[in-house]
Amino acid sequence: MAHMARTLAEGPGIPGPHLHAGFTKDRWMVGTLGAMAPLALLAGLALGPRAAVHLALGLGTALLLHLGLALGERIVRGRVLHPSWTSSLVAGAIAALSSLAVAPYAVTAGIAALAVALKFAQGWVFGRKYLNPVAAAKVLLLGLMTATLGLERGLMYHPHHLDWIDMWTREGFEGGLWFLAWGDWGPGLSLLLWKTHTWMGGVSGLATLLIGSLATWLLRYKWRISVSFLGTMGLLALLLAGLTRGDPLLRLAFHLFTGSVIFLAFFMATEPQSTPMSAGGQYLFGVGLGILTFLLQQLNVLGGSVLALVAMNLFTPLLDRVGLGRPVGLERRKDAR
């Protein structure tokens, strides 16, 4: 804890992705936007014009606020501390693609604005991002809405789902997934290929998996987090299916290919600064994220992966100590003193 406090106080900047991926930060961000573009197109095909409006609001709000805050930095501090407007565009796109199409437009705009504000604020205070800006923005805004408007309108927890789904029993689980079915397809096939009751970035779970995997390879995302996160979710799904004597394939389809899991696994959980740098820390981060997300799903917090992500972000300074090598000569210098 002392190490965490010292790290927070000193605010050391963690290198941008260009220092370990072989290209500039802006190019990395443009590549991420390009990777999400096919997912946005699929969302438009599945969900209609509302998807396009959400995306336009997310991108426009993020860009306008970034330009305003950057101008404020130049006026107050004499220089722009956050020059990468492409980073804010990525935040705006993720804010839109991590929303339901039926969500109010104002919520998407609010999440995008708050995400950019949190990105700037963390840079000013700590010199780096400790919390994923979009995940933290969603938790703050939807948490406030839930506290003030009630559970039914808060968009974080949906108590009416309890009328037809019980995540802990075979009958309650398998019989309660009818709302995820698309057309004549069953819930399992719909979760994998095409669904409309989902985060817009996860309309096609299979497409998100393939595009996310390709982006991970090309853009050097932290693949250990994605693999350990999805692997943990899969193992827990199979374990629960065995305990309840349920359909293991349906369990896997639900726990892996729900939009809030498969989209987050590649485009949110791998954010460079708010996640561990060490290989061991990344594996532990993914496992912890998987356990927390699975438990929240079982409690009917179906978008609870963002809560789990923010919780795990808090442990990043500690997890960064796992697997880090000791600099050559450090022990010798200590002995010399």
C-alpha positions in Angstrom: 0.0 0.0 0.0 2.9 2.3 0.7 4.2 1.7 -2.8 0.7 2.5 -4.3 0.5 5.7 -2.2 4.0 6.8 -3.3 3.2 6.0 -6.9 0.0 8.1 -6.8 1.8 10.9 -5.1 4.7 11.0 -7.5 2.5 10.5 -10.6 5.0 8.9 -12.9 3.9 8.7 -16.4 3.6 5.3 -18.0 5.0 5.2 -21.5 2.4 5.5 -24.3 1.8 2.5 -26.6 4.2 3.8 -29.2 7.1 3.0 -27.0 6.5 -0.7 -27.0 4.4 -1.3 -30.1 6.6 0.2 -32.8 4.4 3.1 -33.9 3.1 6.5 -32.7 0.3 6.9 -30.2 -1.9 8.6 -32.8 -1.3 5.8 -35.3 -2.2 3.3 -32.6 -5.5 5.2 -31.9 -6.4 5.5 -35.5 -5.8 1.8 -35.9 -8.1 1.2 -32.9 -10.8 3.4 -34.6 -10.3 1.4 -37.8 -10.8 -1.9 -35.9 -14.0 -0.7 -34.3 -15.4 0.7 -37.6 -16.7 -2.8 -38.8 -18.3 -3.3 -35.5 -20.1 0.1 -35.8 -21.2 -0.9 -39.3 -22.7 -4.2 -38.0 -24.4 -2.3 -35.2 -26.0 0.0 -37.8 -27.2 -3.0 -39.9 -28.7 -4.7 -36.8 -30.0 -1.8 -34.9 -30.8 0.8 -37.5 -30.4 4.6 -37.4 -30.2 4.8 -33.6 -26.8 3.1 -33.7 -25.5 5.8 -36.1 -26.9 8.6 -33.8 -25.2 7.1 -30.7 -21.9 6.9 -32.6 -22.1 10.4 -33.9 -22.9 11.7 -30.4 -20.1 9.8 -28.8 -17.5 10.9 -31.3 -18.8 14.5 -31.6 -19.1 15.1 -27.9 -15.6 13.6 -27.2 -13.9 15.7 -29.9 -15.6 19.0 -28.9 -14.8 18.6 -25.2 -11.2 17.6 -26.0 -10.7 20.7 -28.1 -12.2 22.9 -25.4 -10.1 21.4 -22.6 -6.9 21.5 -24.8 -7.6 25.2 -25.4 -8.0 25.7 -21.7 -4.6 24.0 -21.1 -2.9 26.3 -23.6 -4.4 29.4 -21.9 -3.8 28.4 -18.3 -0.5 26.4 -18.6 0.9 27.8 -21.8 1.0 24.4 -23.5 -1.3 21.6 -24.4 -0.7 18.6 -22.1 -3.1 16.3 -23.9 -2.4 16.8 -27.6 -3.8 13.5 -28.8 -7.4 14.2 -30.0 -7.5 10.7 -31.6 -7.4 9.3 -28.0 -10.5 11.2 -27.2 -12.2 10.0 -30.4 -11.5 6.4 -29.3 -13.1 7.2 -25.9 -16.1 8.6 -27.7 -16.4 5.6 -30.0 -16.1 3.2 -27.1 -18.7 5.1 -25.1 -21.2 4.6 -28.0 -20.3 1.0 -28.8 -20.5 0.0 -25.1 -24.1 1.3 -24.9 -27.5 -0.3 -25.8 -29.2 1.2 -28.9 -32.3 1.8 -26.8 -30.4 3.8 -24.2 -31.2 7.6 -24.2 -28.9 9.6 -26.5 -28.1 11.9 -23.6 -26.6 9.0 -21.7 -24.1 8.2 -24.5 -23.2 11.9 -24.8 -22.8 12.2 -21.0 -20.6 9.1 -20.8 -18.4 10.4 -23.7 -18.0 13.8 -22.1 -17.3 12.4 -18.6 -14.8 9.9 -20.1 -12.8 12.7 -21.8 -13.0 14.8 -18.6 -11.7 11.9 -16.5 -8.9 11.4 -19.0 -7.7 15.0 -18.7 -8.2 15.1 -14.9 -6.2 12.0 -14.3 -3.4 13.4 -16.4 -3.4 16.7 -14.5 -3.4 15.0 -11.0 -1.5 11.8 -11.5 0.4 12.2 -14.7 -1.3 9.0 -16.1 -4.6 7.2 -16.2 -5.3 4.9 -13.2 -8.9 4.2 -14.2 -10.2 3.3 -17.7 -11.9 6.6 -18.6 -15.0 5.1 -20.3 -15.6 2.4 -17.7 -15.2 4.9 -14.9 -17.5 7.3 -16.6 -20.2 4.6 -17.1 -19.9 3.6 -13.4 -20.2 7.2 -12.2 -23.0 8.3 -14.5 -25.1 5.1 -14.4 -24.5 4.8 -10.6 -25.7 8.3 -10.1 -28.8 7.7 -12.3 -29.5 4.5 -10.4 -29.2 6.3 -7.0 -31.5 9.1 -8.1 -33.9 7.5 -10.6 -34.2 4.0 -9.1 -33.1 0.6 -10.3 -35.5 0.4 -13.2 -34.3 3.6 -14.9 -30.7 3.5 -13.8 -29.5 1.3 -16.7 -27.1 -0.6 -14.6 -29.2 -3.2 -12.9 -32.5 -4.6 -14.3 -34.6 -6.1 -11.6 -37.4 -6.9 -14.1 -35.1 -9.6 -15.6 -35.7 -11.5 -12.4 -39.3 -12.1 -13.5 -38.1 -14.6 -16.1 -34.4 -15.5 -15.6 -32.6 -17.3 -12.8 -28.9 -17.5 -13.4 -28.2 -20.2 -10.8 -30.5 -23.0 -12.1 -30.6 -24.9 -15.4 -34.3 -24.3 -15.9 -34.2 -20.6 -14.9 -31.1 -19.9 -17.1 -32.0 -21.8 -20.2 -35.6 -20.8 -20.2 -34.9 -17.2 -19.5 -32.7 -16.3 -22.4 -35.5 -16.0 -24.9 -35.0 -12.2 -25.0 -31.6 -12.7 -26.6 -32.9 -14.9 -29.5 -32.9 -13.3 -33.0 -35.6 -14.4 -35.4 -35.8 -18.2 -35.6 -32.4 -18.7 -34.1 -32.0 -19.9 -30.5 -30.3 -17.8 -27.8 -27.0 -19.7 -28.2 -26.6 -19.1 -31.9 -27.9 -15.5 -31.6 -25.3 -14.8 -28.9 -22.6 -16.1 -31.2 -23.7 -14.6 -34.5 -26.4 -11.9 -34.4 -28.3 -10.2 -31.5 -29.9 -6.9 -30.9 -30.3 -6.8 -27.1 -26.6 -6.1 -26.4 -23.9 -3.5 -26.4 -23.6 -2.2 -29.9 -20.0 -3.3 -30.2 -21.0 -6.9 -29.6 -23.9 -7.4 -32.1 -22.0 -10.3 -33.5 -20.0 -12.0 -30.8 -18.0 -14.0 -33.4 -17.2 -10.9 -35.5 -16.1 -9.0 -32.4 -13.9 -12.0 -31.4 -12.3 -12.2 -34.8 -11.8 -8.4 -35.3 -10.6 -8.0 -31.7 -8.1 -10.8 -32.2 -6.8 -9.3 -35.4 -6.5 -5.9 -33.8 -4.6 -7.4 -30.9 -2.1 -8.9 -33.2 -1.7 -5.8 -35.4 -1.8 -3.2 -32.7 -0.1 -5.1 -29.9 -2.9 -5.0 -27.5 -2.3 -6.7 -24.1 -3.3 -10.2 -25.3 -2.6 -11.8 -21.9 -5.5 -9.8 -20.4 -7.9 -10.8 -23.1 -6.9 -14.5 -23.0 -6.9 -14.8 -19.2 -10.2 -12.9 -18.9 -12.1 -14.9 -21.5 -10.4 -18.1 -20.3 -11.6 -17.5 -16.8 -15.1 -16.7 -17.9 -15.1 -19.9 -20.0 -13.9 -22.2 -17.2 -16.4 -20.7 -14.7 -19.2 -21.2 -17.3 -18.3 -24.8 -17.8 -18.1 -25.4 -14.0 -21.5 -23.9 -13.4 -23.0 -25.9 -16.4 -21.6 -29.0 -14.8 -22.9 -28.2 -11.3 -26.4 -27.4 -12.7 -26.3 -30.2 -15.3 -27.1 -27.6 -17.9 -26.1 -27.0 -21.5 -22.4 -26.2 -21.5 -22.5 -24.6 -25.0 -25.3 -22.3 -24.0 -23.4 -21.3 -20.8 -20.3 -20.6 -22.9 -22.2 -18.6 -25.5 -23.8 -16.4 -22.8 -20.8 -15.8 -20.5 -18.3 -15.2 -23.4 -20.3 -13.6 -26.2 -22.6 -11.2 -24.3 -21.6 -7.8 -25.8 -20.5 -6.4 -22.4 -17.9 -9.2 -22.2 -16.6 -9.8 -25.7 -16.3 -6.1 -26.6 -14.7 -5.2 -23.3 -12.2 -8.0 -23.6 -10.4 -6.4 -26.5 -11.3 -2.7 -26.6 -11.5 -1.7 -22.9 -9.7 -4.2 -20.7 -6.5 -3.7 -22.7 -6.2 0.1 -22.3 -2.5 0.7 -22.0 -2.1 2.9 -18.9 -4.8 1.7 -16.5 -3.7 -2.0 -16.8 -0.6 -3.8 -15.7 2.6 -3.6 -17.7 4.2 -6.8 -16.4 3.2 -10.2 -18.0 2.4 -11.8 -14.7 0.3 -8.8 -13.6 -1.7 -8.9 -16.9 -2.6 -12.6 -16.3 -3.7 -11.9 -12.8 -5.6 -8.8 -13.9 -7.5 -10.9 -16.5 -8.3 -13.7 -14.0 -9.6 -11.2 -11.5 -11.6 -9.4 -14.1 -13.2 -12.7 -15.2 -14.1 -13.8 -11.7 -15.7 -10.4 -10.8 -17.6 -10.2 -14.1 -18.9 -13.7 -13.8 -20.2 -13.1 -10.3 -21.8 -9.8 -11.4 -23.5 -11.6 -14.3 -24.8 -14.2 -11.9 -26.3 -11.4 -9.8 -28.1 -10.1 -12.9 -25.8 -7.1 -13.4 -25.4 -8.0 -17.1 -23.3 -5.0 -17.9 -21.3 -5.4 -14.7 -18.0 -6.0 -16.6 -17.4 -2.2 -16.4 -17.7 -2.3 -12.6 -15.3 -5.2 -12.5 -12.9 -3.4 -14.8 -12.8 -0.2 -12.6 -12.3 -2.4 -9.5 -9.4 -4.2 -11.1 -7.9 -0.9 -12.3 -7.4 0.0 -8.6 -5.1 -2.9 -8.2 -2.9 -2.1 -11.2 -0.1 -0.5 -9.2 0.2 -3.6 -7.1 -0.1 -6.1 -10.0 2.6 -4.2 -11.8 5.0 -5.6 -9.1 4.3 -9.2 -10.2 6.9 -10.5 -12.5 9.0 -7.4 -12.7 12.7 -8.1 -12.9 15.1 -6.5 -10.5 17.4 -4.0 -12.2 21.0 -5.4 -12.5 23.2 -4.2 -9.7 20.4 -3.1 -7.4 21.2 -5.6 -4.6 24.9 -4.7 -4.9 24.2 -1.0 -4.5 22.1 -1.8 -1.4 24.9 -3.9 0.1 27.4 -1.1 -0.6 25.4 1.3 1.5 
